Structures are given as structure tokens and as C-alpha cells.
Amino acid sequence: MAALDVYYARGHGDNPITVSTPDEVDALIDRVRAESPETAPILMEVHISGDPYTQGLDVGINGDRGVLRYSGRDWPEGVYSTGDGLAEGKPLAYFYMDTCTEFPPNAEVPVDTVRQAVRDFLATDGDRPSGIVWQPER
């Protein structure tokens, strides 16, 4: 099992948060959940520690919901989580630092699903989490 480097605040550029156990993943999700404002939900970039260019998982937290985007060897264009909302409508806005990133309107899933996806990403050394229904960008 590898460690993960996590970026979501300006100070993380040279000093990311590193998590290497499922308990550390849970603590990070809880921390970001507490910090994430409803009007500007936080988006994290998650990579295998020391390797930010091979595959990545973008993880957004908004209360009891969140979004995921995976990109990597098997999906270089990226794929998004699919929740139970409507596929049509206004894109969802999540914020990486101060930059707005849009997700499909139906991308939100329960925060426990997000939590498990990050644990799976850690356990598989960066493979696309399998417990998610994925959709391509539209």
C-alpha cells in the first residue's frame, strides 16, 4: 500500500498532506468536511505520494455529499462519479484552492462512498476505485 499526497490549500504546493492508512483517510475526510463551506465546497487533488503525474483522484466534499473524478492510465480523459441526481441541469461547482471546477449535475454521491473510494485508491496504489458508477465527461 502506497501513501497518498493530498492538496487543497495554498500551503500544500510544497508540503502536501500525506495519508498512509485508512484511519488517516477518515480523519482527513472529516477535517475537510468540517472546513468545507456549503457555498464553496472544497475539492482535493489526491495522488500517489511522490508521483503526481500518473493517476489522480479529485475528491470534493460538501456536507454529507461529495464528488469524485479519476484520471489515469486507463482513463486519461477522466471519469466522474455518478449519483442519483439528474444528468441534465446546472453543473456542480467545487473549489480547488480558489479555482472553480465543475462536475456533472448528477456527480454527487454520499460522503461515505467518497470516503471508501479514497480508501480504495490508497489500498490499490492508485487504481480507479471499483465501488463507484463512473461516467465520462459530457
C-alpha positions in Angstrom: 0.0 0.0 0.0 1.4 3.4 -1.0 0.9 6.7 0.7 -1.2 9.5 -0.8 -0.3 13.2 -1.2 -3.3 15.5 -0.8 -3.6 19.1 -1.9 -6.4 21.5 -1.3 -4.9 24.6 0.4 -2.4 27.1 -0.9 0.3 25.9 1.5 0.1 22.4 0.2 2.1 23.1 -3.0 5.4 22.3 -1.4 4.1 20.5 1.6 1.0 18.3 0.8 -0.9 16.4 3.5 0.3 12.7 3.3 -2.0 9.9 4.4 -1.0 6.2 4.5 -3.7 4.4 6.5 -7.5 4.1 6.2 -7.7 5.9 9.6 -5.7 8.8 8.3 -8.0 8.9 5.2 -11.1 9.0 7.5 -9.5 11.8 9.6 -8.7 13.9 6.5 -12.3 13.5 5.1 -13.7 14.5 8.5 -11.4 17.5 8.7 -12.2 18.7 5.1 -15.9 18.1 5.8 -15.7 20.4 8.8 -13.8 23.1 6.9 -15.7 22.9 3.6 -18.2 25.8 3.3 -21.6 25.0 1.7 -21.3 27.8 -0.7 -17.8 26.9 -1.9 -17.2 23.2 -1.3 -13.6 22.1 -1.1 -12.0 20.0 -3.9 -8.9 18.0 -3.1 -6.3 16.6 -5.5 -5.1 13.2 -4.4 -2.1 11.4 -5.9 0.3 8.5 -5.1 2.9 10.1 -2.8 5.8 11.4 -4.9 4.0 10.7 -8.3 1.5 13.5 -9.1 1.6 12.7 -12.9 0.5 9.1 -13.3 -3.0 8.9 -11.9 -5.1 11.1 -9.7 -8.4 11.3 -7.8 -10.1 14.6 -7.4 -12.3 14.5 -4.2 -14.9 17.1 -3.4 -16.7 17.3 0.0 -20.0 19.2 0.6 -21.5 18.2 3.9 -22.9 14.7 3.6 -22.3 14.5 -0.2 -19.3 14.7 -2.4 -17.9 14.2 -5.9 -15.1 12.2 -7.5 -13.1 12.4 -10.7 -10.5 9.8 -11.6 -7.9 10.1 -14.3 -5.1 7.7 -15.1 -3.6 5.1 -17.4 -7.0 3.5 -18.2 -8.9 6.8 -18.3 -6.6 9.6 -19.5 -9.6 11.9 -20.3 -11.1 11.3 -16.8 -14.3 9.9 -15.5 -16.7 11.3 -12.9 -18.8 9.7 -10.1 -22.4 9.1 -10.8 -25.0 9.8 -8.1 -28.8 9.6 -8.1 -29.4 13.1 -9.4 -30.5 14.1 -12.9 -27.9 14.1 -15.6 -29.2 17.4 -17.1 -29.1 20.7 -15.4 -26.6 23.1 -13.9 -23.1 21.8 -13.3 -21.9 21.4 -9.7 -19.2 23.8 -8.5 -16.4 22.6 -6.2 -13.3 24.7 -5.4 -9.6 23.6 -5.6 -8.0 26.4 -3.6 -9.8 29.4 -5.2 -10.4 27.9 -8.6 -13.9 26.6 -9.5 -14.1 23.2 -11.0 -17.4 21.9 -12.5 -18.8 18.4 -12.2 -21.8 16.9 -13.9 -25.1 17.7 -12.2 -25.5 14.1 -11.2 -22.0 13.5 -9.8 -22.7 13.8 -6.1 -22.6 10.6 -4.0 -22.9 10.1 -0.3 -19.8 11.2 1.7 -19.3 7.6 2.9 -19.0 6.5 -0.7 -16.4 9.2 -1.2 -14.5 8.0 1.9 -14.4 4.4 0.7 -13.2 5.5 -2.8 -10.2 7.3 -1.3 -9.5 4.2 0.9 -9.6 2.0 -2.2 -7.4 4.4 -4.1 -4.9 4.1 -1.3 -5.2 0.3 -1.0 -4.7 -0.3 -4.7 -1.8 2.0 -5.2 -3.9 4.4 -7.3 -6.2 2.2 -9.3 -9.6 3.5 -10.2 -11.9 2.8 -7.2 -14.3 0.0 -8.2 -17.3 0.8 -5.9 -18.3 3.8 -8.0 -20.5 4.1 -11.0 -18.4 6.2 -13.4 -19.4 8.4 -16.3 -17.4 10.2 -18.9 -17.3 14.0 -19.1 -20.1 15.3 -21.3 
